[in-house]
Amino acid sequence: MKLLVTGGLGFIGSNFIRQMLEKHPDYNIVNLDKITYAGNPDNLKDVENHKNYVFVRGDICNGELVAHLLKTHGLDTIINFAAESHVDRSILEPDAFIKTDILGTFNLLESARKFDIKKFIQISTDEVYGSIESGSCTENSNYDPSSPYSASKSGAELLVKSYFKTYKMPVNITRSSNNFGPYQHPEKLIPLFVTNLLEGKKVPIYGSGKNVRDLIYVLDNCEAIDTILHKGIAGETYNIAGRNEISNLEVTNTILSELGKDASWIEFVNDRPGHDFRYAMDDSKIRKLGWQPMFGFEQAMRETINWYKKNEAWWKKVRSGEFSDYHKRQYGK
């Protein structure tokens, strides 16, 4: 199999590429990444010289480049991780989200259509469903996005679905719950809180901290995507859940406990606009394909915290750049 993985220097994409190279040594991977603030070459430093791996810096909105890569490398599969993905940034700067998440996806679909790609997987999010008070969303639940980010991901999904219905393109969509784990940018809640505490800083919790998310370890999500790549039925969407519903305050207390800190390290800040209260998904569909998470929440959280402890140079380099300025704008510090 010859894969074009877009956004492969990001958090989930880099973990996926590393896992695929280990699990499928005969597969070839071309990684197309624009290298925005969230695309970090250090994320795949350990595989940059792998014989089956090629990195290309470029934008998924560049149709000529995408077509060139598909043709030159004889690629037969596209997995689209490339996206602007941070909700707070989408509130401040929504235009970049519309361009990358919608127009970029459209460009990839057009290239896939022209080159008769065998499989197109769109990586999406549970946030397209919006907030629900009770129960769980199925793949047939309505879209109800609350932010420019989730709206842009919803729009991208609709394009992907249209290419299946109109052109019979063999597509799949994955909607995962909140990922956490190694190489996650420290603007996200878990790595932000861990790195803040490691630097002796307090952790900012929006509102009351009672907002609920379902958390999944990134390696479990990568395994689910691999399962869909090989077993997914064309045209189908698959929820990928960790079945770990937990409030932001509970997550924070878990991190505090692991690092030997108490509640005095918490600083409650004003809630963000359009902050969804709860996400939850029914993932029975993908489990029928034989997938289930391998990591329990507590184990995964310990491994994540230990990774940030051991990789201080990585996250300090990230925090010293654009993230630092953004952090000041977001929290006024």
Secondary structure, 3 states (H helix, E strand, C coil): CEEEEECCCCHHHHHHHHHHHHHCCCCEEEEEECCCCCCCHHHHHHHCCCCCEEEEECCCCCHHHHHHHHHHHCCCEEEECCCCCCHHHHHHCHHHHHHHHHHHHHHHHHHHHHCCCCEEEEEEEHHHHCCCCCCCECCCCCCCCCCHHHHHHHHHHHHHHHHHHHHCCCEEEEEECEEECCCCCCCCHHHHHHHHHHCCCCEEEECCCCCEEEEEEHHHHHHHHHHHHHHCCCCCEEEECCCCEEEHHHHHHHHHHHCCCCHHHEEEECCCCCCCCECCECCHHHHCCCCCCCCCHHHHHHHHHHHHHHCHHHHHHHHCCHHHHHHHHHHCC
